[in-house]
Amino acid sequence: MQKTYYDPADLKKFGKISDWNETLGTKFFDYYNAVFKEGALSEREKSLIALAVAHTIQCPYCIDAYTGDGLQRGITKEEMMEALHVAAAIRGGASLVHGVQMMNKVNKLDL
């Protein structure tokens, strides 16, 4: 049995997701590659955003990929950690702000 549910070797198989539906896979990868090209944001900035989002959605493959990508683009460990804290603050805040819905419901039902 493997030690983790996510096998790090599977990251290298990402391109194979097109194998069972080449048309949609090709469209996805065309889009994916276009998104990460230099534009209003640099490729470095996009990599840092991707790393923060990867932590927010808790994708170990993405964390692996964009940690390595970021290092290759000169992103420092301090920048990575700061981006992670930004992602954590937004995620925590988003959870807490949904508490307003709970409070509204309680106030409505509280007789």
ZAZADO-134973 format. One record per residue: residue in one letter; residue number from 1; x, y, z of N, C-alpha, C in turn. Coordinates in Angstrom, 2 decimals. Layout:
R   residuo   num    n.east   n.north      n.up   ca.east   ca.north     ca.up    c.east   c.north      c.up
R         A   NUM         X         Y         Z         X          Y         Z         X         Y         Z
...
***
This chain:
R   residuo   num    n.east   n.north      n.up   ca.east   ca.north     ca.up    c.east   c.north      c.up
R         M     1      0.84     -1.17      0.00      0.00       0.00      0.00      0.89      1.24      0.00
R         Q     2      0.51      2.24     -0.79      1.28       3.48     -0.80      1.04      4.27      0.47
R         K     3      1.96      5.15      0.82      1.88       5.88      2.07      0.91      7.07      2.01
R         T     4      0.58      7.50      0.82     -0.33       8.62      0.68     -1.34      8.31     -0.40
R         Y     5     -2.53      8.86     -0.27     -3.57       8.64     -1.26     -3.17      9.24     -2.60
R         Y     6     -2.48     10.37     -2.55     -2.01      11.03     -3.75     -0.60     10.57     -4.05
R         D     7     -0.41      9.89     -5.15      0.90       9.43     -5.55      1.60     10.55     -6.32
R         P     8      2.70     11.08     -5.79      3.39      12.18     -6.48      3.74     11.85     -7.93
R         A     9      3.95     10.58     -8.23      4.27      10.19     -9.61      3.10     10.46    -10.56
R         D    10      1.90     10.54    -10.03      0.73      10.79    -10.88      0.74     12.19    -11.48
R         L    11      1.43     13.13    -10.87      1.51      14.48    -11.42      2.05     14.46    -12.84
R         K    12      3.00     13.57    -13.09      3.59      13.47    -14.43      2.60     12.91    -15.45
R         K    13      1.49     12.37    -14.99      0.47      11.80    -15.88     -0.61     12.81    -16.25
R         F    14     -0.47     14.05    -15.79     -1.50      15.06    -16.02     -1.86     15.18    -17.50
R         G    15     -0.87     15.18    -18.35     -1.11      15.29    -19.79     -1.92     14.15    -20.37
R         K    16     -1.97     13.04    -19.68     -2.70      11.87    -20.16     -4.22     11.99    -19.96
R         I    17     -4.67     13.05    -19.27     -6.12      13.16    -19.09     -6.83     13.38    -20.42
R         S    18     -6.07     13.74    -21.44     -6.65      13.89    -22.78     -6.87     12.56    -23.48
R         D    19     -6.26     11.50    -22.98     -6.31      10.22    -23.66     -7.73      9.70    -23.88
R         W    20     -8.61      9.94    -22.97     -9.96       9.38    -23.09    -10.95     10.35    -23.73
R         N    21    -10.51     11.59    -23.95    -11.32      12.56    -24.68    -10.37     13.62    -25.21
R         E    22     -9.79     13.31    -26.36     -8.75      14.16    -26.92     -9.27     15.57    -27.25
R         T    23    -10.47     15.67    -27.74    -11.01      16.97    -28.12    -11.09     17.91    -26.93
R         L    24    -11.74     17.45    -25.86    -11.87      18.30    -24.68    -10.53     18.50    -23.98
R         G    25     -9.71     17.47    -23.95     -8.40      17.58    -23.33     -7.54     18.62    -24.03
R         T    26     -7.57     18.60    -25.35     -6.81      19.58    -26.13     -7.31     20.99    -25.87
R         K    27     -8.63     21.15    -25.82     -9.19      22.48    -25.54     -8.79     22.96    -24.15
R         F    28     -8.83     22.05    -23.18     -8.42      22.43    -21.83     -6.97     22.87    -21.80
R         F    29     -6.07     22.08    -22.38     -4.65      22.41    -22.32     -4.32     23.65    -23.14
R         D    30     -5.04     23.89    -24.24     -4.84      25.15    -24.98     -5.18     26.33    -24.08
R         Y    31     -6.31     26.22    -23.38     -6.74      27.27    -22.46     -5.74     27.42    -21.31
R         Y    32     -5.40     26.30    -20.68     -4.49      26.28    -19.53     -3.17     26.95    -19.89
R         N    33     -2.60     26.56    -21.02     -1.32      27.13    -21.44     -1.44     28.61    -21.78
R         A    34     -2.55     29.03    -22.37     -2.76      30.44    -22.68     -2.86     31.27    -21.40
R         V    35     -3.53     30.74    -20.39     -3.70      31.45    -19.13     -2.36     31.79    -18.50
R         F    36     -1.41     30.89    -18.58     -0.14      31.07    -17.90      0.92     31.81    -18.71
R         K    37      0.56     32.25    -19.92      1.51      33.05    -20.71      1.56     34.47    -20.17
R         E    38      2.68     35.11    -20.42      2.88      36.50    -20.02      1.75     37.36    -20.58
R         G    39      1.19     38.19    -19.73      0.13      39.12    -20.14      0.21     40.34    -19.26
R         A    40     -0.91     40.80    -18.76     -0.90      41.90    -17.80     -0.14     41.49    -16.54
R         L    41     -0.17     40.19    -16.24      0.61      39.63    -15.13      1.79     38.85    -15.71
R         S    42      2.89     38.87    -15.01      4.06      38.10    -15.44      3.81     36.61    -15.17
R         E    43      4.58     35.78    -15.84      4.50      34.34    -15.59      4.86     34.04    -14.13
R         R    44      5.76     34.80    -13.58      6.16      34.64    -12.17      4.99     34.95    -11.24
R         E    45      4.29     36.05    -11.51      3.13      36.41    -10.69      2.04     35.36    -10.80
R         K    46      1.83     34.86    -12.00      0.80      33.83    -12.20      1.15     32.55    -11.46
R         S    47      2.42     32.21    -11.42      2.85      31.03    -10.69      2.59     31.18     -9.19
R         L    48      2.85     32.37     -8.66      2.60      32.63     -7.24      1.10     32.59     -6.93
R         I    49      0.29     33.14     -7.81     -1.17      33.06     -7.64     -1.60     31.60     -7.66
R         A    50     -1.08     30.84     -8.62     -1.44      29.43     -8.73     -1.07     28.66     -7.46
R         L    51      0.08     28.98     -6.88      0.49      28.31     -5.65     -0.47     28.63     -4.51
R         A    52     -0.87     29.89     -4.39     -1.81      30.28     -3.33     -3.16     29.60     -3.54
R         V    53     -3.64     29.59     -4.77     -4.92      28.92     -5.06     -4.81     27.42     -4.80
R         A    54     -3.69     26.84     -5.14     -3.48      25.40     -4.91     -3.66     25.05     -3.44
R         H    55     -3.16     25.92     -2.57     -3.33      25.68     -1.13     -4.79     25.87     -0.72
R         T    56     -5.44     26.85     -1.32     -6.83      27.12     -0.97     -7.73     25.96     -1.36
R         I    57     -7.49     25.37     -2.53     -8.31      24.23     -2.96     -7.73     22.90     -2.48
R         Q    58     -6.60     22.98     -1.81     -5.94      21.82     -1.20     -5.62     20.71     -2.20
R         C    59     -5.00     21.11     -3.30     -4.60      20.14     -4.33     -3.11     19.83     -4.18
R         P    60     -2.78     18.64     -3.69     -1.36      18.32     -3.50     -0.57     18.30     -4.80
R         Y    61     -1.21     17.92     -5.90     -0.51      17.93     -7.19     -0.14     19.36     -7.58
R         C    62     -1.09     20.28     -7.41     -0.86      21.68     -7.76      0.17     22.31     -6.83
R         I    63      0.10     21.98     -5.56      1.09      22.50     -4.61      2.48     22.04     -5.03
R         D    64      2.61     20.78     -5.37      3.88      20.23     -5.82      4.35     20.96     -7.08
R         A    65      3.46     21.05     -8.06      3.83      21.64     -9.35      4.22     23.11     -9.23
R         Y    66      3.42     23.88     -8.50      3.67      25.32     -8.46      4.70     25.72     -7.41
R         T    67      5.02     24.84     -6.48      6.18      25.09     -5.62      7.44     24.98     -6.48
R         G    68      7.54     23.91     -7.23      8.70      23.73     -8.12      8.78     24.81     -9.19
R         D    69      7.64     25.12     -9.79      7.61      26.15    -10.83      8.02     27.50    -10.25
R         G    70      7.51     27.81     -9.07      7.85      29.07     -8.43      9.33     29.19     -8.14
R         L    71      9.92     28.12     -7.62     11.36      28.13     -7.34     12.15     28.37     -8.62
R         Q    72     11.72     27.74     -9.71     12.42      27.93    -10.99     12.28     29.37    -11.49
R         R    73     11.21     30.04    -11.09     10.99      31.42    -11.52     11.55     32.44    -10.53
R         G    74     12.27     31.94     -9.52     12.93      32.84     -8.57     12.04     33.32     -7.44
R         I    75     10.90     32.68     -7.25     10.04      33.05     -6.13     10.69     32.51     -4.86
R         T    76     10.82     33.36     -3.87     11.49      32.95     -2.63     10.52     32.21     -1.72
R         K    77     11.09     31.49     -0.76     10.25      30.79      0.20      9.44     31.77      1.03
R         E    78     10.01     32.96      1.27      9.27      33.99      2.03      8.07     34.49      1.22
R         E    79      8.24     34.68     -0.07      7.12      35.09     -0.93      6.05     34.00     -0.99
R         M    80      6.50     32.75     -1.09      5.55      31.64     -1.11      4.73     31.61      0.17
R         M    81      5.40     31.74      1.31      4.69      31.67      2.59      3.74     32.86      2.75
R         E    82      4.17     34.03      2.31      3.28      35.19      2.40      2.04     34.99      1.53
R         A    83      2.23     34.45      0.33      1.10      34.16     -0.55      0.17     33.14      0.09
R         L    84      0.74     32.14      0.75     -0.06      31.14      1.45     -0.88     31.78      2.56
R         H    85     -0.29     32.71      3.28     -1.03      33.39      4.35     -2.15     34.26      3.78
R         V    86     -1.92     34.88      2.63     -2.99      35.65      1.98     -4.13     34.71      1.63
R         A    87     -3.80     33.56      1.04     -4.84      32.58      0.68     -5.58     32.09      1.92
R         A    88     -4.85     31.83      3.00     -5.48      31.35      4.23     -6.40     32.42      4.83
R         A    89     -5.98     33.68      4.78     -6.81      34.77      5.32     -8.10     34.91      4.52
R         I    90     -7.98     34.83      3.20     -9.18      34.93      2.36    -10.10     33.74      2.60
R         R    91     -9.52     32.55      2.69    -10.35      31.36      2.93    -11.02     31.44      4.29
R         G    92    -10.28     31.83      5.32    -10.85      31.96      6.66    -11.93     33.03      6.70
R         G    93    -11.65     34.16      6.07    -12.63      35.23      6.03    -13.89     34.82      5.30
R         A    94    -13.72     34.09      4.21    -14.89      33.62      3.46    -15.75     32.68      4.31
R         S    95    -15.11     31.84      5.09    -15.87      30.96      5.99    -16.62     31.77      7.03
R         L    96    -15.94     32.75      7.60    -16.56      33.55      8.65    -17.68     34.44      8.12
R         V    97    -17.50     35.02      6.95    -18.54      35.91      6.43    -19.82     35.15      6.13
R         H    98    -19.70     33.85      5.84    -20.91      33.04      5.66    -21.68     32.89      6.97
R         G    99    -21.02     33.19      8.08    -21.71      33.20      9.37    -22.84     34.21      9.41
R         V   100    -22.76     35.23      8.56    -23.84      36.22      8.48    -25.15     35.53      8.07
R         Q   101    -25.05     34.56      7.17    -26.25      33.82      6.76    -26.85     33.10      7.96
R         M   102    -26.00     32.48      8.77    -26.47      31.79      9.97    -27.13     32.79     10.91
R         M   103    -26.46     33.92     11.12    -26.99      34.93     12.03    -28.34     35.45     11.54
R         N   104    -28.46     35.68     10.23    -29.73      36.12      9.67    -30.83     35.10      9.92
R         K   105    -30.49     33.83      9.71    -31.48      32.76      9.89    -31.90     32.68     11.36
R         V   106    -30.94     32.73     12.28    -31.26      32.69     13.71    -32.14     33.87     14.08
R         N   107    -31.77     35.05     13.61    -32.57      36.24     13.93    -33.98     36.14     13.36
R         K   108    -34.12     35.52     12.23    -35.45      35.35     11.61    -36.29     34.35     12.40
R         L   109    -35.65     33.27     12.84    -36.38      32.20     13.53    -36.51     32.42     15.03
R         D   110    -35.66     33.27     15.57    -35.67      33.52     17.02    -36.93     34.28     17.39
R         L   111    -37.82     33.60     18.04    -39.11      34.21     18.36    -39.08     34.87     19.67
***
